[in-house]
Each structure stands twice: as structure tokens, then as C-alpha cells.
Amino acid sequence: MEQLAVFGGTPVREKPIYYGRQYVDDEDIAAVAEVLKSDLITCGPRVEALEKQLCEITGSEYAVVVSNGTAALHLAALAAGFQEGDEVIVSSITFAASSNCVLYCGAKPVFADIRPDTYNIDPTSVRKLITPKTKGIVAVDFTGQAVELDELQAICREYNLVLVEDAAHAIGTKYKGRPIGSIADMTCFSFHPVKTVTGGEGGAITTNDEALYHKLLRLRTHGITRVLSEMVHPTDALWYNEQVELGYNYRMTDFQAALLSSQLRKLPLFSARRKEIVEKYNKAFADMPEIIVQREIPESDTTRHLYIIRLNLEKLNCDRRQFFDALYAEHTCPQVHYLPVYYHSYYEKLGYRKGICPNAEKYYEEVMSIPLYYSLTDEDVEDVIHAVKKVVAYYSA
């Protein structure tokens, strides 16, 4: 048996490899440079062009690009009308922004449990949490896999709720053949560097509702409009604009838009490679009782942002922390996505306590994300598989 590096053995690989990484090529750099040499590097034509491109990719009627994914969620929550006194049901396993956007509006997040095999929000749990105060649902396409949109939409229709889909992980994913971004009332994307495509930072909201679209446009830019029909004191003076509500400065620059537009042209390539790597991992771990792989629902054609391995701790002589540290020492550096949001100390101060989502809490004790991104070579992938199997073998003895 190979000695683990954490105990003095030789690591599987010399150069560390991390769970996520951007891929930027000469075409991307040229697109940014072209904008930087132009007259308009913000509030120019590249943002509108990017929004049209996103509509084509997602099948949505409208798209509003913003400075980051959190801004997208915040504006979607505001446009949905979430406010003090409202309750909004949110995923328990996600980055904090999915819940924070509800707090930003003065509403109360109510955490739904996850399915123990897909790790996505459980519609049965959602239904049990609905009260007369419930205004909406923020459902996360965790790892890139689509949530059960038919069931969630049926709940929203029954109770007159707004469905905000947090698709920060899911650009390129389809649900029953329809692109994510064209189904929920509003869908929010993130373009952080570890995501499938990046603008350095950046986010977007897509919708098929024209009224929501115009509200999102105003909220993105301080609540200011140049549209006469939206003004209280309209005038056709070319210089005039009017703040009609309280908004924010959540604009994206034109050079970020140019980078993201260039990246989106490579989305089919990125998506295909991620699927290849996922297939290699699934095959490698399929017959290992110590490792549980995420189940994918047949309705979701998934472009995976994260690859999660779940430890069957009954088959291992270690806990998650020991396994994590051992894998890290092999220079295959994992990450954990995510602790239940209500575990954060800030949420403890708000009165949330452990025990409300048993599936999510058990999930957290057993999982980690291993490397998954476009530029991983086949050799890199084999190194990751070797490292996982090496650590499993050691702790199974």
C-alpha cells in the first residue's frame, strides 16, 4: 500500500491541482484589449450585445447583466417584491448569497432540506414550509444540475409564489431539453472565474416577463430611467433622466462584457469537456463502496460546475476532515461546497439553529469537491482518480 503524503509518503503529483480554475485564451484577451482601446469601456455597446447573446443561449426573452452573481440575486429578490414580513423558501446547501439576497430585502429566509441523493432542494420539504407569509422560492441548481422545475413551478402556481432560480452553477444546463434561464420567473447566473464561463466577475438575470425586465434595468442603475413612460415628470430633453425608485450601481463594464461574450462562444466546448471528465470520474468511482456519487435526474442535461464525492464513512476508518487533509497532501486539493447556510455565525445571531434540515446536515459531514474544469488534461484527471483511490485504500485497511 502506498504511504499517504500526509504521513510522509510521496504525493501523487508534484504540482498541486485545485478544484476550479478559469480558462482564458488569446481570443478572450484580444476581445478585452479591443474594448480598452475604444472610446467606451463602460456604459457602451458591449453590454447590450452580451444581453442579446445570453437571450440566444438561454432561450429567454430578456437578459440584464450585472456586476456579479450576488447583485443578480439581490435585484431579482427586489423585483420579486420580497419585503419585510415576507418569508422566502431557500435552498439550505448553497453559497450564502442565495439566502442573503432575501435578507437584503428585509424578508425572512426559510431553509428547505435537500434530497439525499441529488443534493438539490426537495420539493416535498418546500411544500411543508409554506405559510400565509410565503412570497417566493429561491432554488439553487446545485453543482449545475437543474432543480425539479416542474414540481417547483406547480407549487408556485398553487400558492401564487415567485420562483427565482439561482443558476450560478448551471450555465449550459438544460431541463427537459429547455435551456436553464428560460423557465423560472427569473433566473440568476454568476460568472466568477471558477464557473464554466467568466467575465472576471459578473452576473445576469434572465426573464420572460417584460415588466420584471424593465424594473431590473432601473434597479441596476440607481433606479434612474430615461424612458418617458416611467417618469413622474417626463420631458424629451436629451440630457434628462429621473430617479423613480431606489436602485443600485450594479453595472457591468464593457471590457468584462467582451470577455464574457468571448467565453460564451466557447460554452459548447467547455460543456463537452466537463461532461467528459464527469463521465471519467463516475466510471472510476462506480464500483467503490467507500465513495458515493451524486445522482442526476433524467430531466437534467447537466453542465457540471462541481464534482462532489460523498464518503461512505461506514466503510472508512476516518472522518471527512482526515480524508480531506490526506487528499490535499497528495496535491489534489479539494474544497467543501457547502456548509448549510444557517450554520454561519451570522445566521446563528438571527436565531437559526442546527437540526432543521437533517439531510443537508448529514450531507455536509461527508462531502468534498474534487477538481473539475475545462483545462484539466486526461493525465490530471487520472492523477485525481489515483489520489482518491490511494486515500480510500489507506483508510479502508
C-alpha positions in Angstrom: 0.0 0.0 0.0 1.3 3.5 -0.9 2.1 5.6 2.1 0.0 8.7 2.2 1.8 12.0 1.7 0.2 13.4 4.9 2.2 10.7 6.8 5.4 11.3 4.9 4.9 9.5 1.7 5.4 10.9 -1.8 2.4 12.9 -3.3 0.6 11.5 -6.3 1.6 14.6 -8.3 4.3 17.3 -7.8 2.2 20.4 -8.8 -0.9 21.0 -6.8 -4.2 21.0 -8.6 -7.2 22.8 -7.3 -11.0 22.2 -7.6 -11.7 25.0 -10.1 -9.9 27.3 -12.5 -10.7 29.7 -15.3 -9.6 29.2 -18.9 -8.7 32.4 -20.8 -7.2 32.2 -24.3 -5.7 34.7 -26.8 -9.2 35.3 -28.3 -10.5 36.4 -24.9 -7.6 38.7 -24.3 -7.9 40.3 -27.7 -11.6 40.9 -27.1 -10.8 42.8 -23.9 -8.0 44.7 -25.4 -10.2 45.9 -28.3 -12.6 47.4 -25.8 -9.9 49.0 -23.7 -8.6 50.8 -26.9 -12.1 52.0 -27.7 -13.9 55.2 -26.6 -16.4 53.4 -24.3 -15.1 51.0 -21.7 -18.4 51.2 -19.6 -22.0 52.1 -20.5 -21.1 51.2 -24.1 -22.5 48.7 -26.7 -20.8 45.5 -25.4 -23.3 45.1 -22.5 -26.3 45.2 -24.8 -24.7 42.8 -27.2 -23.9 40.4 -24.4 -27.5 40.5 -23.2 -28.7 39.6 -26.7 -26.2 36.7 -26.7 -27.5 35.4 -23.4 -31.0 35.5 -24.6 -30.0 33.4 -27.6 -28.2 30.9 -25.4 -30.8 30.6 -22.7 -33.9 31.0 -24.8 -35.2 33.8 -22.6 -37.0 36.9 -23.8 -34.9 39.3 -21.8 -31.5 39.4 -20.0 -30.0 42.0 -17.7 -26.2 41.7 -17.0 -24.8 43.0 -13.7 -21.6 43.3 -11.7 -21.7 39.8 -10.1 -23.9 36.9 -9.2 -24.9 38.3 -5.8 -26.1 41.5 -7.4 -28.2 39.4 -9.8 -29.8 37.7 -6.8 -30.4 40.9 -5.0 -32.1 42.6 -7.9 -34.2 39.5 -8.6 -35.4 39.5 -5.0 -36.2 43.2 -5.2 -38.0 42.8 -8.5 -40.0 39.9 -7.0 -41.2 42.3 -4.3 -39.8 40.4 -1.3 -40.0 42.7 1.7 -40.3 42.9 5.5 -42.9 40.5 6.8 -42.4 38.0 3.9 -41.0 34.5 4.1 -39.0 33.1 1.2 -38.1 29.4 1.0 -34.4 28.9 0.0 -32.0 26.0 -0.5 -30.0 25.0 2.6 -26.9 23.8 0.7 -25.6 26.7 -1.3 -23.4 29.8 -1.1 -24.7 32.3 1.4 -25.7 34.8 -1.3 -28.7 32.7 -2.2 -30.1 33.4 1.2 -28.6 36.8 1.9 -30.5 38.3 -1.1 -33.7 37.6 0.9 -32.2 39.4 4.0 -31.2 42.4 1.8 -34.9 43.0 1.2 -35.9 42.7 4.8 -37.7 39.3 4.3 -37.0 36.1 6.2 -35.2 33.1 4.6 -36.8 29.7 5.5 -34.5 26.8 4.7 -35.7 23.8 2.9 -34.0 20.4 3.1 -32.2 18.7 0.2 -32.8 15.4 -1.5 -30.2 13.0 -0.1 -29.1 11.7 -3.5 -29.2 14.7 -5.9 -28.4 17.4 -3.2 -30.9 19.8 -4.8 -33.8 21.4 -2.9 -36.5 18.8 -2.1 -40.0 20.0 -3.3 -41.6 17.9 -0.6 -39.7 19.9 2.0 -40.7 23.1 0.3 -44.4 22.3 0.4 -44.3 21.6 4.1 -42.8 25.1 4.8 -45.4 27.2 3.0 -47.3 29.6 5.2 -49.6 32.6 4.5 -46.4 34.7 4.7 -44.5 32.8 1.9 -43.8 35.1 -1.1 -41.4 33.0 -3.1 -38.8 30.3 -3.6 -35.0 30.7 -4.3 -34.0 27.3 -5.7 -30.3 26.5 -6.5 -29.2 24.3 -9.4 -26.5 22.9 -7.2 -23.4 21.7 -9.0 -25.1 22.6 -12.3 -27.8 20.0 -12.1 -31.3 21.5 -12.7 -33.7 21.5 -9.8 -37.1 19.8 -10.2 -38.6 22.7 -12.1 -41.9 21.1 -12.9 -42.7 20.4 -9.3 -41.5 23.8 -8.1 -43.4 25.7 -10.7 -46.6 23.7 -9.8 -46.1 24.8 -6.1 -45.6 28.4 -7.2 -48.7 28.4 -9.3 -50.8 26.8 -6.5 -49.7 29.4 -3.9 -49.0 32.4 -6.2 -45.3 32.5 -5.4 -42.4 33.9 -7.4 -39.7 31.3 -8.5 -36.2 32.7 -8.5 -33.8 30.1 -9.9 -30.2 30.5 -8.7 -28.4 29.1 -11.7 -24.9 30.3 -10.6 -23.6 26.8 -11.3 -25.8 26.0 -14.3 -25.0 28.0 -17.4 -25.3 25.5 -20.3 -27.6 23.0 -18.4 -30.9 22.0 -19.9 -34.1 20.8 -18.3 -36.3 18.6 -20.4 -34.4 20.0 -23.5 -35.0 23.6 -22.5 -32.0 25.8 -21.5 -31.8 26.9 -17.9 -32.6 30.6 -18.0 -35.9 30.3 -19.9 -38.1 28.6 -17.4 -38.3 30.2 -13.9 -39.8 33.7 -13.3 -36.3 34.9 -13.0 -33.0 33.0 -13.4 -29.7 34.3 -11.9 -26.3 33.5 -13.2 -22.8 34.0 -11.9 -19.6 34.4 -14.0 -17.0 34.2 -11.3 -13.6 32.7 -12.5 -14.3 29.2 -11.1 -17.6 29.0 -13.1 -17.9 27.4 -16.5 -17.5 30.8 -18.2 -16.2 34.0 -16.7 -16.2 37.8 -17.1 -13.7 38.1 -14.2 -16.7 38.8 -12.2 -20.2 39.3 -13.5 -23.8 38.1 -13.3 -27.1 38.1 -15.1 -30.8 37.8 -14.6 -33.0 36.3 -17.4 -36.8 36.5 -17.5 -39.7 36.3 -19.9 -41.6 39.0 -18.1 -41.3 42.4 -19.7 -42.4 44.3 -16.6 -39.8 42.5 -14.5 -37.2 43.2 -17.2 -37.8 47.0 -17.1 -37.7 47.0 -13.3 -34.4 45.1 -13.3 -32.9 47.6 -15.7 -33.9 50.5 -13.4 -32.7 48.8 -10.3 -29.3 48.1 -11.9 -28.7 51.8 -12.4 -29.7 53.7 -9.2 -33.4 53.4 -10.0 -32.8 56.0 -12.8 -34.7 55.9 -16.1 -34.7 57.7 -19.4 -38.0 56.1 -20.5 -40.7 58.7 -20.7 -43.5 56.4 -19.7 -41.6 55.5 -16.5 -41.1 59.2 -15.4 -43.2 61.2 -13.0 -42.1 64.4 -14.7 -41.5 63.4 -18.3 -39.6 65.6 -20.8 -38.0 64.8 -24.1 -34.8 66.9 -23.3 -31.9 64.8 -24.3 -30.0 65.4 -21.1 -32.8 64.5 -18.7 -33.0 61.3 -16.6 -35.1 60.7 -13.5 -34.7 58.6 -10.4 -38.1 57.0 -9.8 -37.1 54.4 -7.2 -34.1 53.4 -5.0 -31.7 51.3 -7.0 -28.0 50.4 -7.1 -24.9 50.7 -9.2 -24.7 47.1 -10.3 -23.5 47.8 -13.9 -21.0 45.6 -15.7 -18.2 47.2 -17.7 -17.8 46.8 -21.4 -14.5 45.0 -21.2 -16.0 42.5 -18.8 -18.9 42.0 -21.2 -16.4 41.5 -24.1 -14.5 38.8 -22.1 -17.8 37.1 -21.1 -19.1 37.2 -24.7 -15.9 35.6 -26.0 -16.1 32.9 -23.3 -19.8 32.2 -24.1 -18.8 31.4 -27.7 -16.7 28.5 -26.2 -19.6 27.3 -23.9 -20.3 24.2 -26.1 -16.6 23.3 -25.9 -16.4 23.9 -22.1 -19.6 22.0 -21.5 -18.5 19.0 -23.6 -15.2 18.7 -21.8 -16.8 19.0 -18.3 -19.1 16.1 -19.3 -16.2 14.0 -20.4 -14.4 14.5 -17.0 -17.6 13.8 -15.1 -18.0 10.5 -17.0 -14.5 9.5 -16.2 -15.0 10.2 -12.5 -18.3 8.4 -12.5 -16.8 5.3 -14.1 -13.8 5.3 -11.8 -15.8 5.5 -8.6 -18.8 3.4 -9.7 -17.6 0.2 -8.0 -16.2 1.8 -4.9 -18.5 1.3 -1.9 -16.5 3.9 0.0 -17.4 6.7 -2.5 -21.0 7.8 -3.3 -21.5 9.8 -6.5 -24.2 12.4 -7.0 -27.4 11.1 -8.7 -28.5 13.1 -11.7 -32.2 13.3 -12.6 -33.0 12.2 -16.2 -34.7 15.6 -16.9 -31.4 17.4 -16.4 -28.8 17.6 -19.2 -26.1 19.0 -16.9 -23.1 21.1 -17.5 -21.5 20.4 -14.1 -19.7 23.2 -12.3 -18.7 21.0 -9.3 -18.0 17.3 -8.9 -18.9 16.1 -5.5 -17.7 12.9 -3.9 -19.5 11.7 -0.8 -17.8 9.5 1.7 -19.5 6.4 3.0 -18.0 6.8 6.4 -19.2 3.4 7.5 -16.7 1.9 5.0 -13.8 4.2 6.0 -11.6 4.4 9.2 -11.6 8.2 9.1 -13.8 11.2 9.2 -14.2 13.8 6.4 -11.5 16.1 7.8 -8.9 13.3 7.8 -9.9 12.3 4.2 -9.8 15.9 3.1 -6.4 16.6 4.6 -4.9 13.4 3.1 -6.2 14.2 -0.4 -4.9 17.8 0.0 -1.5 16.4 0.9 -1.5 14.4 -2.3 -1.6 17.7 -4.1 -5.1 17.0 -5.3 -6.7 19.9 -3.4 -10.4 19.6 -2.7 -13.0 22.1 -1.4 -16.2 21.7 0.5 -19.5 23.0 -1.1 -21.2 24.0 1.2 -21.9 24.1 4.9 -25.7 24.6 5.5 -26.2 28.3 5.3 -27.8 28.6 8.7 -24.6 27.2 10.3 -22.9 30.5 9.6 -22.4 32.5 12.9 -24.4 35.5 11.4 -27.4 33.3 10.9 -27.0 31.9 14.4 -27.3 35.5 15.6 -30.6 35.7 13.7 -31.9 32.7 15.7 -31.3 29.8 13.3 -30.3 26.5 14.9 -28.9 23.2 13.8 -31.4 20.4 13.2 -33.8 22.0 10.8 -32.6 20.2 7.6 -31.3 16.7 8.5 -30.4 15.7 5.0 -28.4 18.8 4.5 -26.5 18.4 7.8 -25.6 14.8 7.1 -24.5 15.7 3.6 -22.2 18.4 5.0 -20.3 15.9 7.2 -19.5 13.6 4.2 -18.7 15.6 1.1 -16.0 17.4 -0.8 -15.5 18.7 -4.3 -12.6 17.4 -6.5 -11.1 19.2 -9.5 -13.3 19.9 -12.4 -12.6 22.5 -15.1 -12.1 22.7 -18.9 -8.3 22.7 -19.0 -7.8 19.6 -16.9 -5.8 17.1 -19.0 -6.5 13.4 -19.1 -3.3 12.9 -17.1 -4.6 15.4 -14.5 -7.9 13.5 -14.2 -6.1 10.2 -13.8 -4.0 11.8 -11.0 -7.1 12.9 -9.2 -8.6 9.4 -9.5 -5.4 7.8 -8.3 -5.2 10.2 -5.3 -8.8 9.4 -4.3 -8.3 5.7 -4.6 -5.0 5.9 -2.7 -6.6 7.6 0.2 -9.6 5.3 0.1 -7.3 2.3 0.1 -5.3 3.6 3.1 -8.4 4.3 5.2 -10.2 1.1 4.2 -7.4 -1.1 5.5 
